[in-house]
Amino acid sequence: SESLLSAALDADPALLEYAFKKNVALASPVSLFSVLKTINYIWRQNADESSVRNMIRLGKELYERVGKIAEHADKLGRSITNTVKDYNVFVSSLETRVLVTARKLNDLDENQLGTEEIATPTPIEAGPTSITANELQKD
């Protein structure tokens, strides 16, 4: 109790200083409860700060990764666009250079080459959708 700590300090005035030198804090039940509540509060603050630091670190990591994914998406979009352009050049060349001659040859003798019309590939009109989000744009 409070009176026992007070009596011990009255009996030996150097007791408190001796305890502090040994890294011991003398406390009565009431003051011990206050000290424990303070320690609990400090530990929670420390845990909260640690969580915030961890969230900031994860946020930075995620932001960097999203940036890298955006670079990959941009490169893939350019590749798709180039593939579509190359395909359309191929279709145009097939229609104007190869199929014209094949049809003329077939018209000479229908029975020899075949009766079905050769299918013409259709050019691709659409390309990939551009990424418009500011966060995903290249600087």
CYANA upper distance limits for C-alpha pairs under 8 A (distance plus 0.5 A):
  1 SER  CA      5 LEU  CA      7.40
  1 SER  CA     28 SER  CA      6.38
  1 SER  CA     29 PRO  CA      6.58
  2 GLU  CA      6 SER  CA      6.83
  2 GLU  CA     28 SER  CA      5.75
  2 GLU  CA     29 PRO  CA      7.47
  2 GLU  CA     30 VAL  CA      8.02
  3 SER  CA      7 ALA  CA      6.52
  4 LEU  CA      8 ALA  CA      6.69
  5 LEU  CA      9 LEU  CA      6.76
  5 LEU  CA     26 LEU  CA      8.40
  5 LEU  CA     27 ALA  CA      7.89
  5 LEU  CA     28 SER  CA      6.75
  6 SER  CA     10 ASP  CA      6.66
  7 ALA  CA     11 ALA  CA      6.61
  8 ALA  CA     12 ASP  CA      6.66
  8 ALA  CA     15 LEU  CA      8.29
  9 LEU  CA     13 PRO  CA      5.65
  9 LEU  CA     14 ALA  CA      8.12
  9 LEU  CA     15 LEU  CA      6.71
  9 LEU  CA     16 LEU  CA      7.48
 14 ALA  CA     18 TYR  CA      6.57
 15 LEU  CA     19 ALA  CA      6.61
 16 LEU  CA     20 PHE  CA      6.83
 16 LEU  CA     25 ALA  CA      8.43
 16 LEU  CA     26 LEU  CA      7.44
 17 GLU  CA     21 LYS  CA      6.80
 18 TYR  CA     22 LYS  CA      7.01
 19 ALA  CA     23 ASN  CA      6.81
 19 ALA  CA     24 VAL  CA      5.41
 19 ALA  CA     25 ALA  CA      6.83
 19 ALA  CA     26 LEU  CA      7.49
 20 PHE  CA     24 VAL  CA      5.74
 20 PHE  CA     25 ALA  CA      6.60
 27 ALA  CA     31 SER  CA      6.05
 27 ALA  CA     32 LEU  CA      5.70
 28 SER  CA     32 LEU  CA      6.22
 29 PRO  CA     33 PHE  CA      6.67
 30 VAL  CA     34 SER  CA      7.04
 31 SER  CA     35 VAL  CA      6.64
 32 LEU  CA     36 LEU  CA      6.56
 33 PHE  CA     37 LYS  CA      6.67
 34 SER  CA     38 THR  CA      6.71
 35 VAL  CA     39 ILE  CA      6.67
 36 LEU  CA     40 ASN  CA      6.57
 37 LYS  CA     41 TYR  CA      6.69
 38 THR  CA     42 ILE  CA      6.73
 39 ILE  CA     43 TRP  CA      6.63
 40 ASN  CA     44 ARG  CA      6.73
 41 TYR  CA     45 GLN  CA      6.70
 42 ILE  CA     46 ASN  CA      6.60
 43 TRP  CA     47 ALA  CA      6.60
 44 ARG  CA     48 ASP  CA      6.53
 45 GLN  CA     49 GLU  CA      6.61
 46 ASN  CA     50 SER  CA      6.60
 47 ALA  CA     51 SER  CA      6.64
 48 ASP  CA     52 VAL  CA      6.67
 49 GLU  CA     53 ARG  CA      6.62
 50 SER  CA     54 ASN  CA      6.59
 51 SER  CA     55 MET  CA      6.57
 52 VAL  CA     56 ILE  CA      6.64
 53 ARG  CA     57 ARG  CA      6.66
 54 ASN  CA     58 LEU  CA      6.62
 55 MET  CA     59 GLY  CA      6.43
 56 ILE  CA     60 LYS  CA      6.70
 57 ARG  CA     61 GLU  CA      6.73
 58 LEU  CA     62 LEU  CA      6.51
 59 GLY  CA     63 TYR  CA      6.58
 60 LYS  CA     64 GLU  CA      6.72
 61 GLU  CA     65 ARG  CA      6.73
 62 LEU  CA     66 VAL  CA      6.57
 63 TYR  CA     67 GLY  CA      6.72
 64 GLU  CA     68 LYS  CA      6.84
 65 ARG  CA     69 ILE  CA      6.70
 66 VAL  CA     70 ALA  CA      6.60
 66 VAL  CA    136 LEU  CA      8.29
 67 GLY  CA     71 GLU  CA      6.86
 67 GLY  CA    135 GLU  CA      8.33
 67 GLY  CA    136 LEU  CA      6.87
 68 LYS  CA     72 HIS  CA      6.90
 69 ILE  CA     73 ALA  CA      6.59
 70 ALA  CA     74 ASP  CA      6.57
 70 ALA  CA    136 LEU  CA      6.00
 70 ALA  CA    137 GLN  CA      8.17
 71 GLU  CA     75 LYS  CA      6.71
 71 GLU  CA    138 LYS  CA      8.36
 72 HIS  CA     76 LEU  CA      6.53
 73 ALA  CA     77 GLY  CA      6.51
 74 ASP  CA     78 ARG  CA      6.78
 74 ASP  CA    131 ILE  CA      8.17
 75 LYS  CA     79 SER  CA      6.70
 76 LEU  CA     80 ILE  CA      6.63
 77 GLY  CA     81 THR  CA      6.65
 77 GLY  CA    128 PRO  CA      6.42
 77 GLY  CA    129 THR  CA      8.33
 77 GLY  CA    130 SER  CA      8.08
 78 ARG  CA     82 ASN  CA      6.64
 79 SER  CA     83 THR  CA      6.54
 80 ILE  CA     84 VAL  CA      6.62
 80 ILE  CA    127 GLY  CA      7.78
 80 ILE  CA    128 PRO  CA      7.31
 81 THR  CA     85 LYS  CA      6.73
 81 THR  CA    127 GLY  CA      6.34
 81 THR  CA    128 PRO  CA      7.21
 82 ASN  CA     86 ASP  CA      6.58
 83 THR  CA     87 TYR  CA      6.52
 84 VAL  CA     88 ASN  CA      6.59
 84 VAL  CA    124 ILE  CA      7.05
 84 VAL  CA    127 GLY  CA      7.60
 85 LYS  CA     89 VAL  CA      6.73
 86 ASP  CA     90 PHE  CA      6.67
 87 TYR  CA     91 VAL  CA      6.68
 87 TYR  CA    123 PRO  CA      7.90
 87 TYR  CA    124 ILE  CA      8.32
 88 ASN  CA     92 SER  CA      6.61
 88 ASN  CA    123 PRO  CA      5.70
 88 ASN  CA    124 ILE  CA      7.07
 89 VAL  CA     93 SER  CA      6.62
 90 PHE  CA     94 LEU  CA      6.51
 91 VAL  CA     95 GLU  CA      6.58
 91 VAL  CA    121 PRO  CA      6.73
 91 VAL  CA    122 THR  CA      7.68
 91 VAL  CA    123 PRO  CA      6.86
 92 SER  CA     96 THR  CA      6.57
 92 SER  CA    123 PRO  CA      8.45
 93 SER  CA     97 ARG  CA      5.99
 93 SER  CA     98 VAL  CA      7.65
 94 LEU  CA     98 VAL  CA      5.47
 94 LEU  CA     99 LEU  CA      6.47
 95 GLU  CA     99 LEU  CA      5.68
 95 GLU  CA    100 VAL  CA      7.03
 95 GLU  CA    120 THR  CA      7.56
 96 THR  CA    100 VAL  CA      6.58
 97 ARG  CA    101 THR  CA      7.38
 98 VAL  CA    102 ALA  CA      6.75
 99 LEU  CA    103 ARG  CA      6.46
 99 LEU  CA    118 ILE  CA      8.21
100 VAL  CA    104 LYS  CA      6.81
101 THR  CA    105 LEU  CA      6.64
102 ALA  CA    106 ASN  CA      6.65
103 ARG  CA    107 ASP  CA      6.55
103 ARG  CA    118 ILE  CA      8.50
104 LYS  CA    108 LEU  CA      7.05
105 LEU  CA    109 ASP  CA      7.74
106 ASN  CA    110 GLU  CA      5.97
106 ASN  CA    112 GLN  CA      8.25
106 ASN  CA    113 LEU  CA      6.25
106 ASN  CA    114 GLY  CA      7.59
109 ASP  CA    113 LEU  CA      7.33
110 GLU  CA    114 GLY  CA      6.22
110 GLU  CA    115 THR  CA      6.40
111 ASN  CA    115 THR  CA      7.39
131 ILE  CA    136 LEU  CA      7.51
131 ILE  CA    137 GLN  CA      7.84
132 THR  CA    136 LEU  CA      7.76
132 THR  CA    137 GLN  CA      7.49
133 ALA  CA    137 GLN  CA      7.08
